[in-house]
Amino acid sequence: MHQFAFVALCLLISAATAFAQSPVQYQVDGIIAKVDNHVILRSDLEFGYLQYLTQSKQQPNDDLKCQIFTSLLQDKLLLARAEVDSVVVDEGMVTSELNDRINYLAGQVGGTERLEQYYNKSLRQLKDELRKTVREQLVMEKMQREITGKVSVTPKEIKKYFNSIPKDSLPYFSTEVEIGHIVNYAEVGRQQKQEARQKLEELRKRILAGEDFATLAKQYSQDPGSAQDGGELGFFKKKELVPQYEAAALRLEPGGISNVVESQFGFHLIQLIERRGQEFNTRHILIKPGTATVDIEAAAEELDSIRTLIMNDSLTFAKAAKEFSDDTNTKDNGGMITSRATGFTYIPMDQLDPAIFFVIDTMEVGEISKPVPFTTPDGKEAVRILYLKSKSKPHLANLDDDYQKIANAALGEKRSKAVSEWFKKNISTVYIEVDPEYQGCSGLQQLTQ
């Protein structure tokens, strides 16, 4: 168990891109387990199994497949108990996480258009397919936090865990870096906003005069996820869309056209298509104001001043990030960028965003870059300064260099044991049916003993 848990920790780095792999086709599919109203398909198991084999470069073996099957069964039990215990997550969190994942995936393949081409589906279709999965993952994470919230490890337990790993099974870590950044979004000027609003006002007049909303959306909307669908977003519940958009949409009657609405994404013209109970379907035309060159230069000048203060020891990087960075995901973390896959601040060099890699590749540890322009995953023009906090040499895992990773792995195993104990206590509270082919899995036997 120790070896498997530690290898799993190392593989988390590449697990976040699993969705962006080529779709796997299966000749035969079917239900291999039921947990109350939740099912596990043979294709779910085969996909997870093949993904793990690819990432770990292990040889196929039935024991590994059984471990993955047991893990899937545990996930379904968490979901089933969450329903019994009325554990839910806010739909706003689901939407935010969904958008983050789509933006991340789009960044991996070169933009939203490439992502749509890759799967031959619109962004809306991809989001519709992923929404349930994202919601379930957030519910499972919440359930696990409730189960393991008080679990911790001592230095003695961390050392014992590390010493239990066979020497020939210790992972080899490539060069890793810790990077912080302070971000300054280039503000959109009044003139750019006015131009965007005026363009939408003109389109609104054309629609009211008889032109087709969907046709104009395909021609002019700057929302790549909906433009090709005539601006249609599909059905959403309340609080799943930004407040300004939702408020304007819900004031409309079906077929009605809104006035120009401003949100964090730009300016919208909205048409309500249909209401269905607590859900509503709309289409929109989005126009994003252009960012003036002078605003980008102003953002860079401000960051350059902050950089000077830090270099003169008048301000720490962490405090500067908290006070001045526009990146809400990192400003309260000292500006440090974390790996999406692991949550660690240590990121392998070969997994860095190329825009970051080529800046820090020539930097010394402790150095802060000059302001660098970049575009955020959601299309905002911005400037940032990058801080190279640390850079490790390739090495075999050891307690001196990798204490935090080993501590996290030890904590993960202890939490896993706590979850296993929880399963044993709760497995009899739900209906479970397992295909005879998998009833002999050792992991399943341990859960039910």
N, C-alpha and C positions, 0 to 999 in steps of 0.2 A: 504493500500500500504506500509506503514512504516513497519508493522510486517512482511509482505511477503519479503520485501527487506532485512531486517535484518536476517531473518532465512536463506534466500538464501546465504547471506554472510558466515554464519556459516557452511553451507553445502558445500561450495567451497572446504573445506579441503579434502573431500572424492570424489569430482567430477572427479578428474584427473584419477581415476582408473575405470571409467565407461566402457571404452573400454575393460577392462580386465574381465568384467563380462561374465557369460555364455550367448551365443547368444540366443536371444528371438525369438521364432517361432510364426508366426501369420497365422491364418487359412484364413483370408480374407485381401487382400491388395488392394490398389487403390489410385488414385490421389484425394486429398481432397482440393487442392488449386494450382493455377498457378500464378506466378508473372513473366510476360514476358516469358523467356525461362526456368525459374526455377520452379520446382514442389515440393510440400510437399506430401509425401505418408502417408497413414494412419498408416503404420508401424513406420514411423519417430515419429509421435505424440505419439503412444502407448508406444514406447520404452522410450521416454523422460518422459512420464507420470509415467510409472512404476518405472523408475530410481528415480524420485523425491519422489514418495511414499515410496520407500524402504529406501531412505536416511533420509527423514524427519519423517518417521513413522506416517504420517498423514493417515486419513481415505479417501478412494476414494470420490471425489466430482467433479461435472461437472464444477464448477467455476474454480477450479485449472486446469483442462484439458483445459479450454478456455484460461487461462492465458498462458499456455505453447504453445497452438496453435498460439496465437497472437504473442508470442515471435519468433516462427518459421517463421511466416509470415514477421515479421520485418527483420529477418535475410535475407530472400529472397529478400526483397525490397532493403536492403543494397547492395546485390550482383548485383541486376538489375541496380541500380543507379551507382554502381562502373563501370559497363560496359559502361554505357552512358557517364560517366565522365572520362573514360579511366584510372581508378585507377588500377594499377597492382602492384605486389610484385615481387622482384627478385627471380628467380628460385633457386639461391644458398641459399637464406633464407628458401625457402620451403624445400629443401633437408636437410639443417641443422636442422630445427625444426622437420622434419620427423624422422631423425636419433635420435634426442634427445628423442622423444616420444617412439620410438621403444626400445631404450636403457632403458628408464624408465620402460616401461611395462615388458621388459625382466627381469629387476631387481626385479619387484614385484612377478613374478612367478618362479624365480630361474634360469634365463638364456634364451638365444635365442632358444636353443633346446626345452626347456619346453614350450616356447611360441608357437613354431611351432606345437608341439604335442597338445597343448591346443586347437588350432583352426584347426588342421589338414591341415595346409597350410604352404608353405615355406615362409621364411622371405621376399623373393622377391614378392610373391603374396600379403602378408600383406601390404608391402610398396606400391605396385601398387594400392591396394584398398584404402589405407589411404591418398595417395598423393593428390587427388582432395579435400578431406575433409580438409586437412591441409592448402592447398592453399586458399580455400574459407574462412577458419577461419582467416587467416592472412590478406586477403583482407577486410573482415568485420572489423577487428580490426583497420586497417588503415583508413577505412571510418569513424569509430566511433571517432578515434583520431582527424580527420579533423573537425568533428561536435562538439566535446566536448573539444577540446584542450585548450580553454580559460576559461573553467568553473572552479571555485574554491569555497571553503566554508570558512566562517569566524568562529572564536570561538563561536560567538553568535549563528550562524546557527547550529553548532555542538551540542551545549547544547540544543537548541530548538528541534532538531531532537531526541536526547536521551530522553528528557522529554515527547515526544509524544508517546513513546513506552509504552504500558500498563505494569505495574509492574509485572503482572503474565505472561508476554510474554518475559521477559528478558532471554536471553540464559545463560546457566551455562557452564563456561569454565573449562575444566580439566587442570591438570598441563601442563604448556607450558614452553618451553625453547628457549633461543636465543643462537645459537652456531656459532662460527666462526672456520675456519680452514685455515691453510697454507699448501699447497701441494707441494711436490717435487717429480717429476717423476724420477724413476730410469733410468738413461741413458743406452742405449744399447751400449755395448762395440764393438770395431772394430772386435774382433774375432767372436762375435755372428752375426754381420752383414755379415761378410765374409762367415760364414757357411750357412746362409740363402741364400745368393746370389749363392753360389756354388751348393746348392741343386736344385735351379731353373735352373741353367745352364745345369745340368745333365738331368733334365726333358725336357728342350728344345731340347737337342740332341735326346732324345728318340722320341719326337714328330716329329722332322724333319726326323727321320729314319723310320717313319711310324706308330708309336703308336697313339692311339686316345686321343686327348686333353681332351675331356669330361670325359673319363674313368679315366685318370690320375688326373683330378681335383677332382673327387669323392674320390679318394684314398688319395690324398696328400694336397689338399687345406685346409687352416685353416680359411677360411671364411665360418662360419656355415650357413649364409644366402643363399649361392649359391652353395656350394659344392655338395649337394645332387641333384642339377639340372645340374650337369656337369660343374659348374662354370659360368653358364649363368646368366647375370644380368638383361636382358630385355632391352627395349628401353629407352634411355635417350636423353634429349636435351643438347645442349652445355651449359657449366657452371653448370651442375647438378652434375658432378663428380669432384673429386679432379683434379687440373690442370695437374699434372704429368701424371696421368692415361689417362685423356682425350687427351692430346697432343700426347701421344704414340699411342693411339687407332686410332685417326683420320689420322695418317700418313700411316696406313695400308690399303691394299686392302682386300676385303672380302676373308676370309680364311687365311689371312696372320698372322704370329706369330711375336710378338715384341721381342726385347731384354729384359733383366731383367730391370724392372722399379721400382724405390724406391719412396714411398709416405709416408705420416704420418702413414699409417696403416701397413706398412711393405714393402715386395718386391713382385712384380707382374710379371706374365707371361701372356700376353694378346693375345687373338685371336679376330679379327673383324669378326662378323658373317654376318651382313647386315647393309646397310645404307638405310634409308627411309626418303627422304626429309631432314629436319633439325635434324632428330633423328638417332641414331645408336645403334646397339645391339652388345654386346661383351660377351665373357666369359673369366674368368681368373683363375689362380692358385695363391693363396696368401700364402706366407710363412712369419710368424712373427719371427723376431730374438728373441732368448731367452735372458732374462735379467740376467746378472751375479750376483752372491751373493755379490761380492765386490762392485758392483754399488749400490745395495740396502743399503749396510752398509754405503757407502759414502753419499747417500742421507739422511740417518738417522742422521749421524754425523753433516751434515750441518744444518739440522733442529734443532738439539739439541743445536747448537751454537746460532741460532736465538732465541730459547726459553730462553736461559740464558740471552741474551741481553734484552729481553722483561721483564723478571722477575727482572732484575736489574734496570729497569726503564730507560735503555739507548735507548729504542726504543718502540713505541706504537705498539700494535698488528695490528692496521689498517695500519700503515705505513709499517710494516714488510710484511704484506700481499701484499700490492701494489708493493713493491720492489722485493720480493722474491718468491711469490706463483706462481706455474705453472698453477693454475686453473683460466683460463681467465673469467669464469662465476662469480667468487666471488672476485677476487683480487682488483677490482675497487669499491667494496662495503664493504671495510674494512675486507674482508675475510668472511663476514657473509653469512651463508647458508639460502636461502629463501625457503618457501614452494612452490612447483611447482603448487599447486592448487590455492593458494591465492596470491602469491608474497610477503607475509609477512615474517618477520624474526622470528616471534613467531610460533613455531611448537609444536603441542601436543606431549607429550612423547610417546603415544601409536602409533604414526605415524612415528616415527624415524626409519631410517635404523638400523637394529639390530647391525651392526658393529659399529655404533656411539653410540647407546643406552647403550651397555655394557661398553663403555669407560666412558661416562659422568655420568652414574648412580651413581658412587661412588665419583664424583668430587664435590667440593664446588664452589659456584659462584665466579668468578674471577680467578679460577684456570686454568692452561694450562697443558694439558697432555704431557707425554713424546712421542716421535715419535712412531707412530703406522703404520705398513704396511697395505696396502689394495690394492684392484684391482679396477680400474675405470670401469664404465659401458661399455666402449669400449675395455676393456681387457688390459689396461696398468698397469704395476706394479708400485706402488707409495708408498710414505710414507707421513704422515701428522701429524701435531700437532693440537689438538682440544682445543678451548677456550670456556668455559661455561660463557657467559656474564650475563645471567639472568635466573631465574627459578621462575615461579609463583606458588602460591598455588591454588587449585581448588576454584572457587568463582563465584558468580553471577555477571554478567556484570555491571560495574560501570565506571564513567568518570575518576576516579583517576587511576585505573589499566589498563583500556582498551581504553584510549583516542584515540590512533592511529587507533584502529579497528573501533571505533565509527565514527571517522573523515572520515575514508575510506568509511564506510557505508553511511554516510551523503553525501559525495561527489558522491558516486555511485548513490544515489537516484536523486541528482540534475542533474547529467549527464544523467540519464535515462529520466528525464523530458525534458532535452534539445533534446535528441534523439527523444522523442515522438513528440515534436514540429516540429522537422525536418521532421518526417514522415507525419504529417498532411499537411505540405507544399508541400511534394513531392509525396504523394500517388497517386495523379491524373496524374502524369507524366509517370506512367507505367501501363501496362495492368494487371489487377487482376481479377481472377475468383475464387470464394470460393464455396465449396460444401454447399448446402442449410442447411445441418445439423449444420454447424458452423457459418452461417451468423448472428445468434442471439447472438454470444459471446459478452459480455459487453466490453471486451478489444478492440475488433474489431470495435465496435460501437464508442468507444471513439476516435479511430484513424481516423475514417472517418467523424467525426463531425467537 
